[in-house]
């Protein structure tokens, strides 16, 4: 057995313990980098300032050693990886060993294991290409809607064309029982639509309701109901009632609004009293209100206002002032005045924060059963991607259902506008406007995949991301994107090679010049090495050894990988170790989607 020849080390170090590995001599010489190759396989990474990269990798300030492996695990099987020290093997870096050496003992600094199964390789790039393939011929194929029935006639009748148009607009037929008890069918479409939905005035934005009948839309020409908004209103009401905290808060708010409105109506015939009720900080008569009332009636102090009045002794000298009394309708109408509305808004505003948390969740379509969002799974088959817009009227109806609970009297209806204004102001009234549904094996494989949506170059905010099922992902955006990019999640800096669409093993070239476009380290789109039909494995692997593996990179020599790779960047004739490592950084892939249906799949740079 051959071990390291360690010199100039203190006895305490030599007497210490370490992990070691015994390697057969033939394997050692087959995979050992030469002294010239070691130059390319190790360098120092110097981070001057800490930073957070776009892919989430945290760069800590400091100096870090980087070691690049020279062997590829292409054969199937279980592998053990050891980072070993070559200290003390200076005389054997040319591959020569003393006669009779059977094993070489190396100090193992770190180790781990993994399994390589080429037959179960995950072709992410191919999956991404297949996901957008339908949109290459027609971008409408990526819209969220029912597929056209295979039995649909080539020349449909008017009624058949009506049904086909409804399916094309994102509707699905659902069972419907009429108020007369008859069984029929109706059309339903959730908030996700394949096109911009027409606004439905009055639904979800008018006065409170106690039933969903106002949201039913009847098609007189075909005798069929559209129950989309009625279903949304009913669902919102059910969600609101099912939450005891929210239901109690809404009931308490409406009662306080009704009490405030009653006081304002009662004070409508007494201007000083009305002014006191309107200007009291908490909207209710109190000591400050009484003080102002005393002042307005000539009293000098609060005591004067509370002291029993001194009536004249002569009854004839007494006078009685009769104030006109407003009718109930006139008193109710007075609530529409700006000061009264301000007082009602102040009362509603004190409770808005406790209500808007649930309304905000509903506005982002949380708590909504997935069957309401995707009423038929045929709209999203296996290995598919669908884009959609969001119908704001559907969300209005959903929120109205949740907000209309505890509406019992016409006075509640009169106060509702203040409640709507308070909750809308607190919530911000920001609905998601578009989104994407993905159903693919990519979802469990890339649970943290990056989705970037832009509109005219401006990055859109991802309002919500959820996984309704293990193989499904839902993303909602605050605008309608003109480009969506799906990116492989980065695992930090990792080395390797890439596969082209035709299966060639290549290196995606990266920019090595600073101050250029693309910037230093960025992937050069469409530029691969080697060019033509050659691959890294066909040109730059060591020849097979009698007892050793062949999947070891050949770096040295004029025809070795290092200098040949440098020739791709004239006038360079050789690469620095850091430049060599940069070119071997394995590039994550990304998929671009645009409204025109054009799409491209390519490696990108997220680490350099």
Number of C-alpha atoms within 10 A of each C-alpha: 13 17 13 15 11 10 9 6 8 8 8 7 9 12 8 7 7 10 11 15 13 16 16 16 21 19 16 18 21 20 19 18 24 16 14 13 20 18 13 22 18 17 19 12 12 12 13 11 9 11 13 10 13 11 17 14 15 12 14 14 12 11 11 12 9 13 15 18 14 19 16 15 16 11 12 12 11 11 13 9 12 16 14 16 14 15 12 13 16 11 10 15 17 14 16 10 18 9 6 9 12 14 17 19 17 23 18 17 12 12 11 9 9 11 11 14 14 12 7 8 8 13 10 16 20 11 16 23 17 14 20 25 19 16 22 17 12 14 18 19 18 24 26 25 29 21 16 11 9 6 6 11 10 6 8 12 10 9 10 13 14 13 17 18 13 18 19 20 19 25 24 20 16 14 11 17 11 12 7 6 8 9 10 12 16 20 20 21 27 23 25 27 23 22 18 15 16 9 11 14 9 13 21 27 15 11 15 21 19 14 13 19 14 14 22 15 17 13 10 8 6 9 8 15 18 21 23 22 28 24 23 29 30 22 22 27 24 15 20 24 19 11 12 11 13 22 20 15 17 25 16 14 22 24 17 15 24 21 16 22 25 16 17 27 22 17 18 21 15 14 12 18 20 21 18 24 25 24 17 17 14 13 20 19 18 13 11 16 22 18 20 20 21 19 16 14 11 10 16 12 13 16 11 14 18 12 10 8 8 6 10 10 8 7 8 7 8 9 9 5 5 6 8 8 12 14 9 11 9 12 19 19 12 18 21 14 9 10 16 21 18 17 25 27 23 19 24 25 19 12 19 24 14 16 21 20 15 20 24 20 14 21 23 18 21 14 13 17 12 13 10 18 14 20 19 15 11 12 17 21 15 15 17 21 25 23 25 23 24 24 23 21 22 26 24 21 27 30 28 25 28 25 27 24 22 20 18 15 9 12 17 20 16 18 22 24 19 20 24 17 15 23 24 16 13 16 20 10 12 12 22 24 21 24 26 21 24 22 23 20 17 20 17 16 15 14 15 12 17 16 17 17 25 18 13 9 10 11 15 18 14 17 17 15 15 12 16 13 12 13 17 22 20 16 18 26 25 18 22 18 24 15 19 21 18 17 24 25 19 22 12 16 14 15 15 17 17 21 16 15 12 7 9 19 21 22 24 26 24 26 18 20 13 10 8 9 10 15 15 15 20 21 24 18 13 10 14 20 18 22 13 8 10 14 18 19 17 12 14 21 19 18 14 12 13 10 12 17 18 18 20 22 23 22 24 20 12 11 13 17 20 24 18 20 21 18 14 16 16 8 8 11 14 17 19 13 20 16 18 22 21 22 26 21 26 22 28 19 20 22 21 20 23 16 16 14 18 16 18 14 19 18 22 20 19 25 21 16
